[in-house]
Amino acid sequence: MLSVWLRVIRVRFLLASVIAVSVGLALTWRQNSSIDPLDAILIFAGVMALHASVDLLNDFWDFKRGIDTKTKRTKMSGGTGVLPEGLLKPSSVYRAGIVFLIIGSVIGSYFVITHGIIIGVILGFAILSIYFYSTKIVDSGLGEFFVAVKGSMIVIGTFFIQSGEITIESILGGIVVGVLSSLVLFIASFPDHDADKSKGRKSLVIAVGKEKAAKLFWIFPLISYVAIIIGVSTNLFPLVSLITLVTIPLMIKSGLGLSKNFDSIENLIPFMSSTLMFSRITGALFVVSFLIVL
């Protein structure tokens, strides 16, 4: 049963939030040479709970709307398959999503009390967008934008809790992480195009069409790389942050693979996986770059 719950929570995708929190902590460490360990643990717990909530509620609503029964499930797309396979009751998944949302909200409320209105604004955005993500946000074509903003806010919020301020480097760092996460959602929406469209969803891929969307792939990594280069050139990020550029070949492989296979689910799977790998490796190297003392 535990393996089923871990599957529906999509544990492997929680790494995006782990990286986002880690970037915020690494930025703090570079600036102050210290972090508050208890606050760091609470931030991780709160962010993980909120991330689990959005994934659980997404699985519930996709099943209720009949999307998951029409998609061809892969390890990167098409939902977890837990509800269509009858492994859990829809009501159980929905309740678990609400419980995780409450847990994340309670932890976030603690930081609102201790750190003020800025965290309140971030938490309010998180709660509303998580609850309405699978019903309103994805139907308006704002899914990728939501994920990018969510990743950015995690970095900015983590840095603010630890340092008491919002700086240009925390904003730039947030952009890097948020866009990398958004790229994973973007490419994973290609196989779900037909099922999503038939049920009223409107992803970026649906909005512009698969062929044109494949060309938009390059914009995501370009934004992240440019943000890093700007940070380094203005001495906001250490020179070693350019180590993230070693993932360029993996990014090119993914983009070219998408351009040739955007209409074939089977052929696209390896490039969806390489895009996920590109996002995670780039994010991890970004974190490490702030911890290396030269």
C-alpha positions in Angstrom: 0.0 0.0 0.0 2.9 2.4 0.8 4.3 1.9 -2.7 0.9 2.9 -4.1 0.8 6.1 -2.1 4.3 6.9 -3.1 3.3 6.4 -6.7 0.3 8.6 -6.5 2.3 11.3 -4.8 4.9 11.1 -7.6 7.9 11.1 -5.3 10.4 11.3 -8.1 9.0 14.7 -9.2 9.2 16.1 -5.6 12.9 16.6 -6.4 12.0 19.8 -8.2 10.9 21.4 -4.9 13.9 19.9 -3.1 16.1 21.7 -5.6 14.1 25.0 -5.2 14.5 25.0 -1.4 18.1 24.0 -1.7 18.8 26.9 -4.0 17.3 29.3 -1.5 19.4 27.8 1.4 22.6 27.8 -0.7 22.1 31.4 -1.6 21.7 32.2 2.1 24.8 30.1 3.0 26.9 32.0 0.4 25.7 35.3 1.8 25.7 34.7 5.5 27.9 31.5 5.9 25.0 30.1 8.0 21.4 28.9 7.9 18.8 28.2 10.6 18.6 24.4 10.6 15.2 24.2 12.3 13.6 26.7 9.8 15.3 24.8 6.9 13.7 21.5 8.0 10.3 23.2 8.4 10.6 24.8 5.0 11.4 21.4 3.4 8.5 19.8 5.2 6.0 22.5 4.2 7.1 22.7 0.6 7.0 18.9 0.2 3.5 18.8 1.7 2.2 21.4 -0.6 3.9 19.7 -3.6 2.4 16.4 -2.7 -1.0 18.1 -2.3 -1.1 19.5 -5.9 0.0 16.1 -7.3 -2.7 14.2 -5.3 -5.5 16.7 -6.2 -4.3 16.7 -9.9 -4.6 12.9 -10.0 -8.1 13.1 -8.4 -9.5 15.7 -10.8 -7.9 14.1 -13.9 -9.7 10.9 -13.0 -13.0 12.6 -12.2 -12.9 14.4 -15.5 -12.1 11.2 -17.4 -8.7 12.4 -18.6 -6.6 9.6 -17.1 -8.8 7.0 -18.8 -8.0 8.4 -22.2 -4.3 9.0 -21.9 -1.6 6.6 -22.7 0.4 6.5 -19.5 4.2 6.7 -19.6 6.7 7.2 -16.7 6.6 10.9 -17.5 3.0 11.6 -18.5 -0.6 10.4 -18.4 -1.1 10.5 -14.7 0.0 7.8 -12.1 -2.7 5.3 -13.1 -3.5 4.6 -9.5 -7.2 5.6 -9.7 -7.9 4.1 -13.2 -6.4 0.8 -11.9 -8.6 0.9 -8.8 -5.6 0.8 -6.4 -7.0 3.6 -4.3 -10.5 5.2 -3.8 -10.8 8.6 -5.4 -12.2 10.0 -2.1 -9.0 8.7 -0.3 -6.7 10.5 -2.7 -8.8 13.7 -2.5 -8.7 13.6 1.3 -5.0 13.0 1.3 -4.5 16.0 -1.0 -6.4 18.2 1.4 -4.5 16.9 4.4 -1.2 17.7 2.8 -2.5 21.1 1.8 -3.5 21.7 5.5 -0.1 20.5 6.7 1.7 22.8 4.3 -0.6 25.7 5.2 0.0 25.2 9.0 3.7 25.2 8.6 3.5 28.2 6.2 1.3 30.0 8.8 4.0 29.6 11.4 6.4 31.5 9.1 3.7 34.1 8.4 3.6 34.7 12.2 7.4 34.8 12.5 8.3 36.6 9.3 5.3 38.7 8.3 3.1 39.6 5.4 5.6 38.7 2.6 5.4 35.0 3.5 1.6 35.5 3.9 1.4 36.6 0.3 3.5 33.7 -1.0 1.5 31.2 1.1 -1.8 32.6 0.0 -0.8 32.3 -3.7 0.4 28.7 -3.0 -2.8 27.6 -1.3 -5.2 29.1 -3.9 -3.2 28.0 -6.9 -2.7 24.4 -5.6 -6.4 24.0 -4.9 -7.5 25.4 -8.2 -4.6 24.2 -10.3 -6.3 21.1 -11.7 -9.7 22.8 -12.3 -9.2 26.4 -13.2 -5.5 27.0 -13.9 -4.9 24.2 -16.4 -8.1 25.1 -18.2 -6.8 28.6 -18.9 -3.5 27.6 -20.4 -1.5 28.9 -17.3 -0.1 25.6 -16.1 3.5 26.2 -17.2 3.3 29.8 -15.9 2.0 28.6 -12.5 4.9 26.0 -12.2 7.5 28.6 -13.1 6.1 31.1 -10.5 5.8 28.4 -7.9 9.4 27.4 -8.3 10.5 31.0 -8.1 8.5 31.7 -5.0 9.9 28.7 -3.2 13.4 30.0 -3.8 12.5 33.6 -2.8 10.5 32.5 0.2 13.2 30.2 1.5 15.8 32.9 1.1 13.6 35.5 2.8 12.8 33.2 5.8 16.5 32.6 6.3 17.9 36.1 5.6 15.0 38.4 6.2 15.3 40.1 2.8 14.5 39.6 -0.9 17.5 40.3 -3.2 18.1 40.4 -6.9 20.1 37.1 -6.7 17.2 35.3 -5.0 14.8 36.5 -7.7 17.3 35.5 -10.5 17.8 32.2 -8.7 14.1 31.7 -8.5 13.7 32.3 -12.2 16.4 29.7 -13.0 14.7 27.0 -10.9 11.1 27.9 -11.8 11.7 27.8 -15.6 13.6 24.5 -15.4 10.6 23.0 -13.6 8.2 24.5 -16.1 10.1 22.9 -18.9 9.5 19.4 -17.5 5.7 20.0 -17.3 5.8 21.5 -20.8 7.4 18.5 -22.6 5.3 16.1 -20.5 2.1 17.6 -21.9 2.9 16.6 -25.5 1.7 12.9 -25.1 -1.4 14.1 -23.2 -2.4 16.6 -25.9 -5.4 14.8 -27.4 -6.9 13.6 -24.0 -6.4 17.0 -22.4 -8.0 18.8 -25.3 -11.0 16.5 -25.4 -11.7 17.3 -21.8 -11.3 21.0 -21.9 -7.8 21.5 -20.7 -5.6 24.1 -22.4 -1.9 23.6 -22.0 0.6 25.7 -23.9 1.0 22.8 -26.3 -2.7 22.8 -27.0 -2.8 26.5 -27.3 -0.2 26.8 -30.1 -0.2 23.2 -31.5 2.4 20.5 -31.2 4.6 21.6 -34.1 4.9 25.2 -33.0 5.2 24.2 -29.3 8.2 22.0 -30.1 10.0 25.2 -31.3 9.2 26.9 -28.0 11.2 24.3 -26.1 14.4 26.3 -26.6 13.0 29.3 -24.8 12.9 27.6 -21.4 16.5 26.6 -21.1 17.6 29.9 -22.7 15.8 31.9 -20.0 17.5 29.8 -17.2 21.0 30.0 -18.8 20.6 33.8 -19.4 19.6 34.4 -15.8 22.6 32.5 -14.6 25.0 34.3 -17.0 23.5 37.7 -15.9 24.0 36.7 -12.3 27.6 35.7 -12.9 28.4 38.8 -15.0 27.0 41.1 -12.3 28.8 39.2 -9.5 25.5 38.2 -7.9 26.4 34.5 -8.6 29.9 33.0 -8.3 31.8 32.3 -11.5 31.6 28.6 -10.8 27.8 28.8 -11.4 28.8 28.6 -15.1 29.3 24.9 -14.4 25.6 24.6 -15.2 26.5 25.2 -18.9 27.9 21.6 -19.1 24.3 20.5 -19.5 23.9 22.2 -22.8 24.6 19.0 -24.8 21.8 17.2 -22.9 19.5 20.2 -23.5 20.2 20.1 -27.3 19.6 16.4 -27.4 16.2 16.8 -25.7 15.2 19.7 -27.9 16.2 18.0 -31.2 14.5 14.8 -30.1 11.3 16.7 -29.4 11.4 18.5 -32.7 11.6 15.2 -34.6 9.2 13.1 -32.4 6.6 15.6 -31.0 3.8 13.5 -32.5 5.0 10.1 -31.4 4.5 9.1 -27.8 6.8 6.1 -27.9 9.6 7.9 -29.7 9.3 10.9 -27.4 9.7 9.1 -24.1 13.5 9.0 -24.1 13.6 12.8 -24.7 11.1 13.5 -22.0 13.4 11.6 -19.7 16.4 13.4 -20.9 14.6 16.8 -20.4 13.8 15.7 -16.8 17.5 14.8 -16.3 18.6 18.1 -17.9 16.4 20.1 -15.5 17.5 18.2 -12.4 21.2 18.1 -13.2 21.2 21.8 -14.0 19.4 22.6 -10.8 21.7 20.4 -8.7 24.8 22.0 -10.2 23.3 25.4 -9.6 22.9 24.5 -5.9 26.5 23.1 -5.6 28.0 26.2 -7.3 27.0 28.3 -4.3 28.6 25.9 -1.8 32.0 25.7 -3.5 34.5 28.0 -2.0 37.2 29.1 -4.4 
